[in-house]
C-alpha cells in the first residue's frame, strides 16, 4: 500500500521525486524517504522522515543534487512509523538502497538467519532483509544481485533498487505489487502508480508478476526473474495530469463526489444499443451462447467493491434471472471453495491491484474458472489476469475513500445485468425501461448534489453522535453497508449496518435517543415494510434520518432523492450519504482525504 517513485536522467532528481511522492501520498502517509546519486557521485545520499511528505521536504537540504534517485511514502506493516523504519533502507556500507511495497512473509526467518551471520539490523521492517540480501550477494551485476536476493523472498513485492557501484541504473521487480515504468526522452521513471508519472510522460510499461526491469537514462529492458527477456511495449495512459489536481475543491473527496454526473455519463457513453434495447460490452469476451450457459455468478471484492458487488448481484438476479451472490475476496480463497465450471466469477477492484482480489483471481484461474474483471484502471493486474471484463471509466480517484468509483462500478453492473438479461429472458419493454433509467442518472445525481447545503446542516446535527446505525432492506441493505463504511472511514464514528428486517432479532436493544438511525426507504414494493421498521425505532425514542423518495412521517429528517427505476434507485440513494459522511467528518475536523490507518490501494494481505 506504499508509494514508490524513481527517476534516472539529467534533471535534478529531488524535486521530481518529492512531487511524485505528493501525488502518491494517498497510498501511504506515515513516513517518507528519498535517496539520490549521480554518475559522478561518490555514493548515496538519503533523507527520511516520520510523517507526511511535507515533513520529508522540510528536511531535504538545499544542496541535495543528483540525477538518479528513488523515493517512498509508507503505510506501516512491519514496525511503527518512525524515521528509522521509513524507506529507503540502506546496507551498513551505504551502497545498496531499496524501496519496497508489499510484505515479505518469511522476513522473520530470513532476519534470524542473517543475524546469525553477523548482520545488524537498523530497523524493524521486513524490507531491510531485501537490502542485506542484495548487499551480501557476490554476483557481478546489480541485476543478478537482485535476482539472487529475490530467490529467497516469499510474499509480495514491488521494489526499486539502487547501488553505488552501479549508479547508471535502477533495477526494479514486481510480484503482487504494482510497478509501472514511465518512458521519457533520454530519461526514465518508475512508480507504483501512474499518478506519479503523468506530469512527465504518458508512455508507460506495466510489469507483470515475476518480471524485472533495468532503467538507464536512455534505455530500458524487461526480463523475468529467471533472466529470460520479455518484450514490453509502451502504452499510452488515457488520464492526464490535470485529472489528479483538486480543481478548486478543498479536498479530493469533495471533487470526486462532484464529478459523479460526468463519471456516470462516461461509463454509459457508447455502450447503449437502442435498436435491441441492450448494451454493448465488447471487453467481456463472452458470446451469447456462453452467456446462456452460465448457471451461477459469484462476485468477489473487498470493502467498497464488495458492497458494489452486493448491489451487482441483486441487479443480475433481477434482470438476468441468474442466481448471483457476492463474497469478500479476502475470505473466499481460504475456505477451499468449490469452483463450478458453470459459474461465472467476477472480480471487482477499483485499482485493479487489490491483493486479496488478485490472489482470488489467480486461484480461480488455476482451477480453470472463467473470470471477468470490473475495474477502473486500464491495464491493471486484474484486468490482465481476467478473461474479459468491464472498465468503469470513473477517472482517477485520489481520496482514500471511494465515491465516484463505487457509483460507476454499480452502474457497470447495471449494464452487465441488462446485457445478460436481454440475452436471456428480459423483454424489450423492460430493456427500454432500464435504458431510460440509466440515461436519467447523471441529471438526477446533479439534482442531489444541489441539496448539499441541506445535507451539510444535517451532518452538523449528527456529528455529535458516538455511534450510528444504518438500515435498509433488500436493495437498500448494501447502500446501508456502504454508507456505514463511509462514515466510519472518515469521521471515525462507530457505525453499523443491518438489514431492516433484522432489527427485531437483536439490534433493537441498541436503540435509544443517543443512537441515530439512518434508514434507506425507497418507494418500492417494500415501502410499508420499511415504514414498519421506522415505527419500531420511533417507539423506542430513536432518532431517524431517512433517505427516501418522499418525506417520511416517522423520521426526524428526510433527505428526498429523485425516483428512478426500482432496480437503479440504490445508485442514487448512496450519493447523499457520501455527502453526509463528508460533512460529518468536516465538522469534526478530520483529515478527509487521508484517514488514519488507511491507504488507498490495498496491495498487501
C-alpha positions in Angstrom: 0.0 0.0 0.0 3.1 2.2 -0.1 4.1 4.6 -2.9 7.3 4.2 -4.9 8.7 6.7 -7.4 12.1 6.8 -9.1 13.9 8.7 -11.8 17.1 8.4 -13.9 18.1 11.1 -16.4 19.8 14.5 -16.5 17.4 16.6 -14.4 17.8 17.5 -10.7 16.1 14.5 -9.2 15.0 15.6 -5.7 12.2 18.0 -6.8 10.9 15.3 -9.2 10.8 12.7 -6.6 9.1 14.9 -4.0 6.5 15.9 -6.5 5.9 12.3 -7.3 5.6 11.4 -3.6 2.9 14.1 -3.1 0.9 12.6 -5.9 1.3 9.1 -4.3 0.7 10.1 -0.7 -2.8 8.6 -0.8 -1.0 5.2 -1.0 0.7 5.8 2.4 1.4 8.7 4.6 3.0 7.8 7.9 6.6 8.3 6.8 8.7 9.0 3.7 12.2 9.0 2.4 14.4 9.8 -0.6 17.9 8.6 -1.8 19.8 10.2 -4.7 23.1 9.8 -6.6 24.6 10.7 -9.9 27.2 9.2 -12.3 29.9 11.4 -10.7 28.8 11.0 -7.1 30.9 9.1 -4.6 27.9 7.3 -3.0 24.3 7.6 -2.0 22.7 10.5 -0.1 19.5 9.8 1.9 16.9 11.7 3.9 14.0 10.1 5.8 11.2 11.5 8.0 8.3 10.2 10.0 5.0 11.9 8.9 3.8 13.4 5.7 5.8 14.2 2.5 5.9 17.8 3.6 7.9 16.7 6.7 10.4 15.0 4.4 10.6 18.0 2.1 11.4 20.2 5.1 14.4 18.0 5.9 15.9 17.8 2.4 18.9 20.1 2.3 19.3 22.8 -0.3 22.4 21.1 -1.6 21.0 17.6 -2.4 22.0 17.3 -6.0 21.6 14.1 -8.0 20.3 12.9 -11.4 19.2 9.4 -10.2 17.0 8.6 -7.2 14.3 6.5 -5.6 11.7 7.6 -3.0 8.9 6.1 -1.0 5.9 7.1 1.1 4.9 4.4 3.6 1.9 2.7 5.1 3.3 0.7 8.0 3.1 -3.1 8.1 6.3 -4.1 10.0 7.4 -1.6 12.6 5.7 1.6 13.8 6.0 4.8 11.8 9.4 6.3 12.5 12.4 7.9 10.8 14.3 4.6 11.1 11.5 2.4 9.7 10.9 4.8 6.8 12.1 3.7 3.4 14.6 3.7 1.6 16.7 1.1 3.5 20.4 1.1 3.1 23.0 -1.5 4.0 25.8 -0.7 6.6 28.2 0.4 3.8 25.6 2.8 2.3 26.0 1.1 -1.1 22.5 -0.5 -1.6 19.2 1.3 -1.3 15.8 -0.4 -1.5 12.2 0.8 -1.5 9.5 -1.8 -1.2 5.8 -2.1 -1.5 4.4 -5.4 -0.2 5.1 -7.9 2.6 8.0 -10.4 3.0 6.2 -13.3 4.5 9.4 -15.1 5.6 11.1 -12.0 6.9 11.4 -13.3 10.5 13.1 -16.5 9.3 15.5 -14.6 6.9 16.2 -12.0 9.6 17.2 -14.7 12.1 19.5 -16.3 9.6 21.2 -13.0 8.7 21.6 -12.0 12.3 23.3 -15.4 13.0 25.7 -14.5 10.2 26.6 -11.2 12.0 24.2 -8.8 10.2 23.0 -5.9 12.4 19.6 -4.6 11.5 18.8 -0.9 11.9 15.0 -1.1 11.5 12.0 -3.3 12.4 10.9 -3.6 8.8 10.7 -6.7 6.6 12.2 -4.6 3.7 15.6 -4.3 5.3 16.0 -8.1 4.8 16.0 -7.5 1.0 18.6 -4.8 1.3 21.0 -7.1 3.2 20.5 -10.0 0.8 21.3 -7.8 -2.2 24.4 -6.2 -0.4 25.8 -9.7 0.5 25.4 -11.1 -3.0 28.7 -11.8 -4.8 27.2 -11.5 -8.3 28.9 -9.3 -10.8 25.8 -7.2 -11.9 23.1 -5.4 -10.0 20.5 -7.3 -11.9 22.0 -10.6 -10.8 22.3 -9.4 -7.2 18.6 -8.5 -7.1 17.7 -11.8 -8.8 19.6 -13.8 -6.3 18.0 -12.0 -3.4 14.5 -12.5 -4.7 15.0 -16.2 -4.8 14.9 -16.2 -1.0 11.8 -13.9 -0.7 8.4 -15.3 -0.1 5.5 -12.8 -0.3 4.6 -9.8 -2.3 6.9 -7.0 -3.6 7.2 -4.1 -5.9 10.8 -2.9 -5.4 13.2 -0.4 -6.8 17.0 -0.8 -6.1 20.0 1.5 -6.5 23.6 0.6 -5.9 26.6 3.0 -5.5 28.8 0.7 -7.7 26.1 0.7 -10.5 25.0 4.3 -10.4 24.0 4.3 -14.1 20.8 2.3 -13.5 17.8 1.5 -11.3 16.7 -2.2 -11.1 13.0 -2.9 -10.3 10.9 -6.0 -9.8 7.3 -7.0 -9.2 5.4 -9.8 -7.6 1.9 -8.9 -6.5 2.5 -5.2 -6.0 2.3 -2.8 -9.0 5.4 -1.4 -10.8 5.0 1.0 -13.7 7.8 2.3 -15.9 7.5 5.8 -17.5 9.3 6.2 -20.8 10.6 9.6 -21.4 13.0 11.3 -23.8 16.5 10.3 -22.6 15.0 9.9 -19.1 13.1 7.1 -17.4 10.7 7.0 -14.5 9.3 4.2 -12.2 6.4 4.4 -9.8 3.8 2.2 -8.1 1.0 4.2 -9.8 0.7 6.3 -13.0 -0.3 9.2 -10.9 3.3 10.0 -10.3 4.2 9.7 -13.9 1.6 11.6 -16.0 3.1 15.0 -15.4 6.2 13.9 -17.2 5.1 11.1 -19.6 2.0 9.2 -20.7 4.0 6.3 -22.2 4.1 3.5 -19.7 5.0 -0.1 -19.3 3.3 -2.1 -16.5 5.3 -5.0 -15.3 3.8 -8.4 -14.8 4.3 -10.6 -11.7 7.7 -12.3 -11.9 9.1 -9.5 -14.2 12.0 -7.2 -13.6 13.4 -4.2 -15.5 16.6 -2.2 -15.7 16.2 1.5 -16.2 19.0 3.7 -17.7 18.7 7.3 -18.8 18.4 6.4 -22.5 17.0 2.9 -22.4 15.1 0.2 -20.5 14.8 -3.5 -20.8 12.5 -6.0 -19.2 13.1 -9.6 -18.3 11.8 -12.3 -15.9 13.3 -13.2 -12.5 14.9 -16.2 -14.2 16.6 -13.9 -16.7 14.6 -14.5 -19.8 14.0 -11.4 -21.9 10.4 -10.1 -22.2 9.1 -7.8 -25.0 7.4 -4.9 -23.1 5.7 -2.4 -25.4 4.8 1.1 -24.0 1.1 2.0 -23.9 -0.4 5.5 -23.7 -2.2 6.4 -20.4 -5.6 7.8 -21.0 -5.6 10.1 -17.9 -3.8 13.5 -18.0 -2.0 15.3 -15.2 -5.0 17.7 -14.7 -7.1 14.7 -13.7 -5.1 14.4 -10.5 -5.5 18.1 -9.4 -8.1 19.3 -6.9 -9.7 21.6 -9.4 -10.7 24.3 -7.0 -12.2 22.0 -4.4 -10.9 21.9 -0.7 -10.5 18.1 -0.8 -10.2 15.3 -3.4 -13.2 13.6 -1.8 -15.4 16.6 -2.5 -14.1 16.9 -6.0 -14.7 13.2 -6.7 -18.3 13.4 -5.3 -19.0 16.3 -7.5 -17.6 14.6 -10.6 -20.1 11.8 -10.5 -22.6 13.1 -13.1 -19.8 13.2 -15.7 -18.3 9.9 -14.5 -21.6 8.1 -14.9 -22.0 9.7 -18.3 -18.6 8.2 -19.3 -19.4 4.7 -18.2 -22.6 4.8 -20.3 -21.1 6.6 -23.3 -21.0 4.4 -26.5 -22.4 1.4 -24.8 -26.2 1.7 -25.1 -27.9 -0.1 -28.1 -31.3 1.4 -28.6 -32.1 -0.9 -31.5 -32.1 -4.0 -29.4 -32.8 -2.3 -26.0 -29.5 -3.6 -24.7 -25.8 -2.5 -24.3 -22.5 -3.3 -26.0 -19.8 -4.6 -23.6 -17.1 -5.6 -26.1 -14.5 -6.4 -23.5 -16.5 -9.3 -22.0 -15.1 -11.9 -24.4 -18.4 -13.8 -23.8 -20.7 -14.6 -26.7 -24.4 -15.2 -26.4 -24.2 -19.0 -26.3 -21.6 -18.9 -23.5 -23.7 -16.3 -21.6 -26.8 -18.6 -21.8 -24.8 -21.5 -20.4 -24.0 -19.6 -17.1 -25.8 -21.2 -14.2 -24.5 -19.0 -11.4 -22.5 -15.8 -10.8 -20.1 -15.2 -7.9 -18.8 -11.7 -7.3 -15.7 -11.1 -5.3 -14.5 -7.8 -3.9 -13.2 -6.1 -0.8 -14.7 -3.1 1.2 -16.5 -0.7 -1.1 -16.0 -3.1 -4.1 -17.7 -5.9 -2.1 -20.7 -3.6 -1.4 -20.9 -2.7 -5.1 -20.8 -6.4 -5.8 -23.8 -7.0 -3.5 -25.8 -4.5 -5.5 -24.5 -6.0 -8.7 -25.6 -9.5 -7.6 -29.1 -8.1 -7.0 -29.2 -6.4 -10.4 -28.1 -9.6 -12.2 -30.6 -11.8 -10.4 -33.4 -9.4 -11.0 -32.7 -8.7 -14.7 -31.0 -11.8 -16.0 -32.6 -14.3 -13.5 -29.2 -15.9 -12.9 -28.5 -16.9 -9.2 -25.9 -14.4 -8.1 -24.2 -13.5 -4.8 -21.2 -11.5 -3.6 -18.5 -12.5 -1.1 -15.4 -10.8 0.4 -12.5 -11.8 -1.8 -10.3 -11.8 1.3 -12.2 -14.8 2.7 -13.0 -16.6 -0.5 -9.8 -18.4 -1.3 -9.2 -19.5 2.4 -12.3 -21.6 2.6 -11.2 -24.0 -0.2 -14.2 -23.0 -2.4 -15.8 -25.4 -4.8 -15.1 -24.0 -8.3 -18.0 -24.9 -10.6 -17.4 -24.8 -14.4 -20.9 -23.4 -14.9 -20.2 -20.5 -12.6 -19.0 -17.1 -13.9 -16.7 -15.3 -11.4 -16.5 -11.5 -11.4 -13.6 -9.8 -9.6 -14.2 -6.2 -8.6 -11.4 -3.7 -7.7 -11.1 0.0 -8.2 -7.3 -0.1 -8.6 -7.2 -3.5 -10.3 -4.4 -4.3 -8.0 -6.1 -5.2 -4.7 -4.1 -8.1 -3.5 -6.9 -10.2 -1.9 -8.9 -9.9 -5.1 -5.9 -10.6 -7.4 -5.0 -13.7 -5.3 -8.6 -15.0 -5.6 -8.5 -14.4 -9.4 -5.2 -16.3 -9.6 -6.6 -19.2 -7.6 -9.7 -19.4 -9.7 -7.7 -19.3 -12.9 -5.5 -22.1 -11.6 -8.7 -24.2 -11.1 -10.0 -23.5 -14.6 -12.7 -21.0 -13.8 -13.9 -18.2 -16.1 -13.2 -14.8 -14.5 -14.3 -11.3 -15.6 -12.9 -8.1 -14.1 -14.8 -5.0 -13.2 -12.0 -2.4 -12.6 -11.2 1.3 -13.1 -7.6 1.2 -14.1 -6.8 0.1 -17.7 -4.0 -2.5 -17.9 -4.0 -3.2 -14.2 -3.1 -6.7 -12.9 -6.7 -7.9 -12.5 -7.6 -6.6 -15.9 -4.7 -8.5 -17.4 -5.4 -11.7 -15.5 -9.1 -11.9 -16.2 -10.6 -13.5 -19.3 -12.5 -10.3 -20.0 -14.4 -7.6 -18.2 -15.8 -4.1 -18.0 -13.9 -0.9 -17.3 -15.8 1.6 -15.2 -14.2 4.7 -16.5 -14.6 6.7 -13.3 -11.3 8.6 -13.9 -8.5 8.9 -11.3 -9.7 8.7 -7.7 -7.2 10.1 -5.2 -9.1 10.3 -1.9 -8.6 7.1 0.1 -12.3 6.5 0.4 -14.1 5.7 -2.8 -17.1 7.6 -4.0 -17.3 8.1 -7.8 -15.7 4.7 -8.5 -18.3 3.0 -6.3 -21.1 4.7 -8.2 -19.6 3.8 -11.6 -19.0 0.2 -10.6 -22.7 -0.2 -9.7 -23.7 1.4 -13.0 -21.3 -1.0 -14.8 -23.1 -3.9 -13.0 -26.4 -2.5 -14.2 -25.0 -2.6 -17.8 -23.8 -6.1 -17.3 -27.2 -7.2 -15.9 -29.0 -5.6 -18.8 -26.7 -7.3 -21.3 -27.1 -10.7 -19.7 -30.9 -10.2 -19.2 -31.5 -9.3 -22.9 -29.6 -12.4 -24.0 -31.9 -14.4 -21.7 -35.4 -13.5 -20.8 -35.6 -9.7 -20.2 -38.2 -8.2 -22.5 -37.6 -5.4 -25.0 -40.0 -3.3 -22.9 -38.0 -3.8 -19.7 -34.8 -3.3 -21.6 -36.1 0.1 -22.8 -37.2 1.0 -19.3 -33.8 0.3 -17.8 -32.0 2.2 -20.5 -34.3 5.2 -19.9 -33.5 5.0 -16.2 -29.7 4.8 -16.9 -29.9 7.9 -19.1 -31.6 9.8 -16.3 -28.9 9.1 -13.8 -26.4 11.9 -14.5 -29.1 14.6 -14.3 -30.6 13.1 -11.2 -27.2 13.0 -9.5 -26.8 16.6 -10.3 -30.2 17.3 -8.6 -28.9 15.5 -5.4 -25.6 17.4 -5.4 -27.6 20.7 -5.4 -29.0 19.7 -2.0 -25.5 19.7 -0.4 -26.2 22.7 1.8 -29.2 21.0 3.4 -27.2 17.8 3.9 -24.4 19.8 5.5 -26.8 21.2 8.1 -28.0 17.6 8.9 -24.4 16.4 9.2 -23.6 19.1 11.7 -26.6 18.0 13.8 -25.5 14.3 13.7 -21.7 14.9 14.1 -22.0 14.7 17.9 -23.2 11.0 17.8 -20.9 8.4 19.3 -22.4 5.7 17.2 -24.9 5.4 14.3 -26.9 2.6 12.8 -27.7 2.2 9.1 -30.6 0.1 7.9 -32.0 -1.0 4.6 -33.9 -3.8 3.1 -33.0 -6.0 0.1 -31.8 -3.4 -2.4 -31.3 -0.8 0.4 -29.1 -3.0 2.6 -25.9 -2.7 0.5 -26.5 1.0 0.4 -26.6 1.0 4.2 -23.4 -1.0 4.4 -21.6 1.4 2.1 -22.9 4.4 3.9 -21.9 3.0 7.2 -18.4 2.3 5.9 -18.0 5.8 4.5 -18.9 7.4 7.8 -16.6 5.2 9.9 -13.7 5.6 7.4 -13.5 9.4 7.5 -15.3 10.6 10.7 -14.2 7.7 13.0 -17.7 7.5 14.3 -18.6 3.9 15.1 -21.3 2.8 12.6 -23.0 -0.5 11.9 -25.4 -1.6 9.1 -28.2 -4.1 9.4 -31.0 -5.4 7.2 -34.1 -3.5 8.4 -35.8 -6.9 8.7 -33.3 -8.0 11.3 -34.0 -5.1 13.8 -36.2 -7.2 16.0 -33.7 -10.0 16.0 -31.2 -8.2 18.2 -30.2 -4.6 17.1 -33.4 -3.0 18.6 -31.6 -3.5 22.0 -29.3 -0.7 21.0 -32.0 1.9 20.1 -32.0 5.0 22.3 -32.0 8.7 21.7 -28.2 8.8 21.6 -28.0 6.3 18.7 -29.3 7.9 15.5 -30.5 5.5 12.7 -30.1 6.3 9.0 -32.8 4.4 7.1 -32.9 3.7 3.4 -36.5 3.9 2.4 -37.1 3.5 -1.4 -40.6 3.9 -2.8 -40.9 0.3 -4.0 -42.9 -2.8 -3.0 -41.2 -2.9 0.4 -42.1 0.7 1.3 -44.6 -0.3 4.0 -42.2 -2.9 5.4 -39.6 -0.2 5.8 -42.1 2.2 7.4 -42.8 -0.5 9.9 -39.1 -0.6 10.8 -39.2 3.2 11.4 -42.2 2.7 13.7 -40.2 0.2 15.8 -37.4 2.6 16.1 -39.6 5.6 16.9 -41.5 3.6 19.6 -38.1 3.3 21.4 -37.3 7.0 21.2 -34.7 6.6 18.4 -33.8 9.5 16.2 -34.2 8.7 12.4 -32.7 10.2 9.3 -34.4 8.7 6.3 -33.2 8.7 2.7 -36.4 8.3 0.7 -38.3 9.4 -2.4 -40.9 11.2 -0.3 -40.9 12.7 3.3 -41.3 10.0 5.9 -43.7 10.9 8.8 -41.8 8.9 11.4 -38.4 10.3 10.5 -36.9 13.3 12.3 -35.4 14.3 9.0 -35.7 13.1 5.4 -33.3 13.5 2.5 -35.5 13.3 -0.5 -33.9 11.9 -3.7 -35.3 11.6 -7.2 -37.1 8.4 -8.2 -35.7 6.2 -10.9 -36.5 2.6 -11.8 -36.6 0.4 -8.7 -33.5 -1.5 -9.9 -31.5 1.7 -10.2 -32.6 3.5 -7.1 -29.7 2.2 -4.9 -27.3 4.2 -7.2 -29.0 7.5 -6.3 -29.7 6.7 -2.7 -26.0 6.3 -1.9 -25.0 9.8 -3.2 -26.4 11.9 -0.4 -24.9 9.6 2.2 -21.5 10.2 0.7 -22.1 13.9 1.3 -23.4 13.2 4.8 -20.2 11.3 5.7 -18.1 14.1 4.1 -19.7 16.9 6.0 -19.8 15.0 9.3 -16.1 14.4 9.1 -15.5 18.0 8.1 -17.5 19.2 11.1 -15.3 17.0 13.3 -12.0 18.4 11.8 -10.9 15.1 10.3 -8.2 14.7 7.6 -10.8 13.6 5.0 -8.5 12.6 2.1 -6.1 10.7 4.3 -8.0 9.0 7.2 -5.9 7.4 9.9 -4.6 3.8 9.5 -5.9 3.5 5.9 -4.4 3.7 2.4 -6.0 3.8 -1.0 -4.6 0.8 -2.9 -4.5 -2.3 -0.7 -1.7 -4.3 -2.2 -0.9 -6.4 0.9 -2.8 -9.1 2.6 
